[in-house]
Amino acid sequence: MAEDPYSILGLPRTASDDDIRKAYRKLAKELHPDLNPGKNAEERFKRVSSANDLLSDPDRRRRFDRGEIDANGEPVHAPSRARGAARSGRGFDDFGFADVFTDIFGADRNGRTAGVRGADVRYSLEVDFLEAINGTKKRVTLPDGGVLDLNVPEGVQDGQVLRLKGKGERGVEPGDALVEVRVKPHTVFKRSGDDVTFDVPVTIDEAVLGGKIEVATVAGRVQLTLPRGTGSGQMFRLKGKGVRNASTGVTGDSLVSIRIVMPDAIDDGLAYFMSEWRQKHQYDPGRK
């Protein structure tokens, strides 16, 4: 005998439609197979769904309350299906074996999950830093050998989950494929929100005399003007040379930190010049 649908939902027979709706939502959230893997949770989820299907239909609920149908929605005083089928010569499905198949395996004979949305499936995809910044196309290989072609949008972030509707497990409504993007670190660039930070090495004469230098950004190579006396660690902002946020349409900036690099060898001429300069132009850099 099927379990009473009111008991399954934990409700009295006087429950309102709103009570039924709230109870089902609460239990469905607690027992959904995506959140609670395991056969027990899945079976309870099916029973809750079946109970809700019956009680949320006003006509079927009234018939159940009057005792005209049972918890499975079957007429209470209907003759045996097997005898009726034998007399009328009905086929396999008319015996109700398809329903039995569904009850036991949770799917119909075509492999679709019966009465339950197909489960979401999760995958992980690794992309290079610049691919994440500029967007790319990737192919994800599934465990069964199938493939998913995925458009990775520009500006995708590390850990962001991309949802492919209807690419999960089959059911009355197919589930989705959830692809978590893993962005590999870059040797130069670092991301901060929609901005990109990085160091640019300059020579001592470029720092002292100033001038234009060419800088490689994630948006391509640009010219940066250094003022005379640029210090190591000084920051420059290149507007619109960062990450384009696909959701907002706004593009961040590149934040360039200057790093003065000494020559590989200090020749006598440079050493003599600096010695003479120091005697006349000593200054305090603020060391403590």
Buried (B, 14 or more C-beta within 10 A) or exposed (E): EBEBBBEBBEBEEEBEEEBBBBBBEEBBEEBBBBEBEEEEBBEBBBBBBBBBBBBBEEEBBEBBEEEEBBBBBEEEEEEEBEEEBEEEEEEEEEBBEBBEBBBEEBBBEEEBBBBBBBBBBEBEBEBEBEBBBBBBEBEBEEEEEEEBEBEBBBBBEBEBEBEBEEBBBBBEEBBBBBBBBEBEEBEEBEBEEBBBBBBBEBEBEBBEEBBEBEBEBBBEEBEBEBEEEBEBEBEBEBEEBBBBBEEEEEBBBBBBEBBBBEEEEEEEEBEEEEEEEEEEEEEEEEEE
